[in-house]
Amino acid sequence: MPQLDRLSYLLGLLRLPSAEYDRLLTLAANATNTIHAEILPIRPARLATAYNRTASKITEWAPTFLPVTLQTRAYTWAMVEHTTRPSADSESYLFELTAETDQAAGPEPATREWFLGHRSLTNPAIDRATTVAQLRRLLTVMASDAGKSRVVPQEQHDLPGFVVYQTSGRKPTVALRHRHTTVYLTSEDAVAEYTAAGRHLAKSALTPAETEELVTKQLGQWEAP
């Protein structure tokens, strides 16, 4: 990482917008920290998109809402309306979040695991029509994802949602997305705790066949008159 004065000079040559200039200088100043936070809804997908493109393995635990990369646009918008205050930034926030759902066009990590809580399948904050469409999409994804999506009995895990990004030749990173902030952790202790949690989720999750059966059952209940 170049010294801040040199970086400032280089960024000046690029004539970046002031907001981008300030953001990059802040990132550089905190580059050696083991904790980094991005305030939402100011372009929250920047780091997430980069990690999605470069990670060799991604493990995500989604106890409340489905992972963004599995969501329909309508589901994402309903989630945004439920989890953020209405503001002029809402559409920008939605655009950045849904940018994560477009990763299919980029390289896929060698391994991806989604562990889903029961609540994430039929969250009461999501309306009926959106839930039905989302469950149909989930079944479509599951038909081709080779068992990457598996449900974990909610009563077994009260652990908040997290994502572990593992990249070849680099230390893993843990992302904790909160209502207005995403926190990225790289300390060895934090990473070890969440990777261990990921292994525990893998042991207690339903099989792919059981997961598909459960989602199909949930869809049938929501489609019933």
N, C-alpha and C positions, 0 to 999 in steps of 0.2 A: 504494500500500500504506500503510495507516495506521500510525502509530507503535505500537511494541509495547505501551506502557502503555494506549493507547486501545483497541487490539485486545483486550487482556486484559480491559478493562472491558466491552466489547461481548460477549465470549464468556461473561463472568460473568453478564450479563443473560440470556443464552440458556440458562444452567444446563446446559451440556453435561457429559457424563461426563468425569472427570478425564483419562482416556487420550486422548479426542478433543481436549480443551482443550490438553493438552501437545503433541499432534501438530500442531495448527494454529499454535500459537505457534512451534514449531520450523520449520515451513514458512515462516512469515512472517520469521523471523530469517535464513533462508537464501534468501529470495526473489530476491536480486540475484546469487546465486552462479551460475556457469555449469555447475556439476556438482551434482546432487542425487541422493541415494541413499535408497531405501526398503528397509528390512530385511524379508525374508520369514521366516516366512509371515504376518506381521501385515498383513492386508488388502492384498495385493500388487496387486490389480486396480484400486485407487482411481484412480491417475493413468492407467493404461492404459485404463480405461473412459472416463474424461473425454476422453482424446485420441482414442479411437475415435469418440466422438460429435461431436467438433468439428473433426477434421482434414479438409481438403479432398483430401489425398492421403496414402496410407499405403503405404510400401514395406517389405516384410519379407523378410529372408534367414533361412531355417530349415535349417541344415545337418544337424542331429542329430535333432530332433523336429519334427513338423509344427506349424505355427502354432496357437496355442490356439483361434483363431476357426474353425479347420477340424476340430477334434478332436471325436470322440465322447466321451461321459462316461467310458466304459470306458478309452479311450486316455489321457485326462487322468489318471484315477486310477492307471493303470499307470505313467505318467510321474512322477507325484508320489511313488509308492512307490519308484521307482528313483532319483530325484534328491534326496529329502529323507530325513532320519532319521525313523523312526517316532516319533510324539509325539502328545500330546493335541491339538495344533494341526493335525494332518493333514487332518481333515475340514473345518476352517475354511479351510485353505489351498485345498483342493479346491473349496469353495464359491466362493471369491473368483476362482480361476482360471476356473471354468466360467461365471462371470458374464460373462466376455469372449466366450463363445460365443453369448451371447444378444443380440448387437448387431444381429441381423437385424431385431429389433423397433424399433430406433432408426434414425435417418437414416444412410444409407450415404455414405461419402466419394465425391467426384466421381470419384476414381481410386484403385484399390487394386491392388497388385501383390504376389503371393506368389512368391518364388523358393525352390524346394525342393531340398535336397540328396538324393542317392540314399539315403543312410543314413536320412533322415527317413521315407522310404516304408516301409522294412522294418527298423526298428531292432530289433536282437536283444533289447533289454530288454523289448520288448512281445510278449506271448504270441501264438500263432498265431490263435486265434479272434478276439481283439481286433484284430489286424492285418488279417484278412480283412474284418471289419466296417468298419474304418477306410478301407481301400482302396475298398470299395463306396461309402461316403459321399463319399469324395474324387471318385470318378467322377461321382456325382450332382451334386456342387457344380460340377465342371468343365463339366458339360453346360449349365449356365446362367450361368457366370461370365464369359463373353465373353473367354476367354483370360487371365484374371487369375492363374491358377495355372500356373507353368512350372517344369520341372525343370532344374537346372544340374548338369552333370557334376561330381561331387564332387572328382575329381582336379584340377580347374582352380582350386578355391577352398578354401583352408584358413582363410578369414576366419570368426571366430566369429559367431554369430547376432546380428542387430540389427534394429531397426525405426526407420524415419525417418518422423516425423509432420510433415506440412506443413499449416499453417493459414493461411488468407488473412489478410494484414495482420500476421502475426507471424513471428518467426524460427522456422525448423524446430527440432525437437527429436529427438535420437537416444536410443533406449532400448536398453540392453544388459542382458539378463536373465541373471543368474548363478544359481548353485544357491540361495543364501540372500539375494540382494540384486538389485534392479534399479537400475541407474545411468542417470540421465537427463543428457544432455549438450546444452548450448546454445551453446557457444563456436563462433565462426565457423570456426576451423580444424578442429575435430572434425566439425562438421556438413558442411563441404565435403568432408572425406575420405570420409565414409559416403555422401553423396549421389553422389559420383563412383563409389564402389564399387557403388552401386545401378545406375548407368548401365552399368557394365562387366558386371554380372550380366545386365542386359537384353540386351546384345549377345551374350553367350555361352550364354544359356539355350536349351533346345529350343523349338521352335514349339509352340503349343497342341496341334496334331494329333499331333506327336511325343510330347509329354508324355502325352496320353491313351493313345496306343499303348503307351507304356512302363508306365504304371500298370495298364492292362488285362493286359499280359503278366505283371507282378508278381503281380496278383491270381490269374491262372490258375495260376501256380506255387505259390502258397500254398494254393489250393483243391484242388490235385491230391492224390490219396491217397498 
